[in-house]
Amino acid sequence: MSRAEWLKFLVTACAALLLGGVAFSGAGNGAAHAADFPVLSPSDPDYPQHVDFVTVCQVVKTAAEDPIVFPGTVGRSHDHVFSGNTSINPNSTAEELVRQGTNCGNSGDTASYWMPDLLVDGKPVKPYQHRAYYRAGTRDTSKLKTIPFGLKVVAGNAMATSAQSAGVAGFQCRIEGEGATVRKQSLPPNCGSEALLEASVVFPNCWDGKNLDAADHRSHMSYAKDFVCDAAHPVQIPQLTLAARFPKGMTNGTITLVSMNSPLTLHADFFNAWKPAAMAELMEHCIYANRFCETVSDTRMPPGMTTTNPAGALPTATATTEPAATAPAPATTTAPAPATTTAPTQPAAPAPAGTSSPTVPALTVDQPSATRLRVQGVGYPANVPSKVVATLGSSTRSAVVQVGPDGRFSVEISIPKSWTGSAQVSATADAGKVSARASIAVQ
């Protein structure tokens, strides 16, 4: 490429940056661009499930403890796998937990989650993560209240002798970034070597408004029917689903749970010790704003969210040579989504020999087949992973790709055959500080 052609390329990339809504953020909170969190209409068929926020937590310990069912004792319970709060013990109180640490991706999530140990041919297999989905569970979010601090609840049946409703407790197979390959069912399926096994439990979303626990750890809560709570449990809260994801290729043996050594007894416990200010901000910017926030963390938070720690702001990021973003919107405002442009269908031009990659990130997108999108990026930080997300309506597909030493990447994303229309594509890197967007008409 000649010098003149190279300058023309840079000008074109800059134009795409301005028109396509590319966002940088040097702010300490790493706030993501509004377009990373699509706003859904209440009439959208997936609205109750996709207006949400999700936190990802790691295993803290496995122990024969249940701080809700058997408080103050060790050894009376079967083994549970705990995630989230790193100080959970049989004597924990919410007031103690909220001041302790967490291994969740969001520092404001100091709650504790646990599920029974899963066995394959009698040997325990640990999940590589727990995912806590907080979903609207209704079409009228104005009626939802924040989950009360200190709430304790058990969902699923640890004593089940017959199949539970898969709508409450069940198993499915998934491929990361592509979705379910086997629909959720009551008994563990064989997921083969390419898909992972996910066990998930849906919690009740109607509260009696008075009690943070009950003698049976259930009767203070109930499930909404047709999005409506019953008179005994009039306070509707976001619906929590706790999902445990297990490594690929481990479903060929006999799968049971340590509870009664049965695959039928899937259940989960939730002890809410979220930092109240953090949950309130996520409610404001995700649930009440009709946003599909998906996974949020200290480095990828909704627009306008300034902290996940009520004690103060997150540490300021190290200064870089990239342009700083406009300051995030105040907590009481909603950042507008940027205008989008259709991405070019030609691959990005290669960098000329002896030159560095452009510092302005840009994307090109084309569709090599009915079920694949090819996304190519330029101007990204070298040798770091980038998350690429394609969205059409309420359906999302994603992939993670390693950026090359020249700041470029190329990745193909599988999409459903049903996708038709304008798909939005984004690619973020460097903990969300660098991103670019484009759109393509999917045929």
C-alpha positions, 0 to 999 in steps of 0.5 A: 500500500502506498503512503497515499493509500495508507493515509486514505485508509486512516481517514476512512477508519476515523470516519467509521469510528465517529459514525459507528459509535466507537467508545474509549474509556480511560475512566476508573470505572471502565464503564461500557458504551450504552450500545453494549447493553441493548434496550428492549421493548416490553413487547419483546418475547424475550423481555422477561428473561433478557432484561437482566444483569449477571455476575460470574463467581468462582468456587470458594470451597466444598464443605458439609455445611448449609448456613441456611438449613443447618446454621451454626453446625458442620457435618449435618449437611451433605457437601455443597459447592460454595461461590461468591463470598469468600468468608461464608461459614455456618455462623455468617450473618449478612452484616458480616458478609457484606464487609468481607471479600468475594470472588465474583466478577463484580465486587459489589456481589458479596452474596453467597451461593451454593449447590450440592456437589455433582458426582460422575461415577461417584467422584465429585466434579467441580464446576468451573464457575457459578453464574447468577442471573438476575432477571426482570421476570416480568414485563412491568419492571416499575413494580419490581423491588430490590431483593431485600438485604439478608434474604435467605431462600432455598429453591429446588427439592433436595429430597425429590424422588421423582423428576422436578419441573425443568422450569425450576431445576434442571440440566442442559448442554451449552457451547460457550458463546453459542448457546444451548445444544440440548434444552433444559431437562430434569435429568442430566443429558450426555453433552458429548465432547464439545459441549459443557454441562450446565445445572441451573435452579430458578428461585421464587420471585415473590416475597411476603414483604416481612420475613427474610427467612422461614422455618422451611426456608421457602414459605416466605417466597413464591413463584409469580404466575403469569408475571403476577404475585399472589396476595400472600407474597405481594412483593415482586423482586428480580428472579434469580437463576443460579447456574453451575457450569462444568468442564466439557467432556465429563458427561459420559459416566453416571451423573448424580448429586451428593444429595441422596446420591440421585440426579433428581435432587438438584437444588440451590441456596441464596443468602443475599449480602449484596452491597446495597448501593451496588445492587441499587445501581444495577437495578437502576441501569439494567432492570428499570432501564429495560437493558439487557446488561448480561455479564457485568463486572468492575471493568464492564458496567452499565453506562452511568454506573460509577462504582460497585463499591459503596465505600468509594470509587474504583481505583483510577486506571493507568493513563494511556495514550488513547483518547479519553471518553466523555465522562459517564452519565450521572447515575440518574441519567441514561446514556443514549445509544449511538447511531450505527453504520453498516460495516464494509463487507470487504476485509480490512487492508493488511498493514504495510510492511515496516509500519505499526497498526492504526491506533483507531479501532475499526471493524469490518463484517461480512457473511461468508455463509448463512450461519457465519459472520466474519468479523475483522478488527484493526487498531486494537491493543496488541497481543490481548484478547478481544470479546466480539459480540453479535446481536440481532433483536434479543438474540446474542452470539459471542466469541473471544479472539486473540489480537495479533501483534499488529493490532488485528484479529479475524474471527467467525461467529456462528449465528442461527439460520433464523437471523434476518435483518440488521445485526449489531456487532461490537468488539471490546478489548483492554477490559472494555476501554477500547471498543468498536461497533458496526452493523450488517444486514444478515441474509 
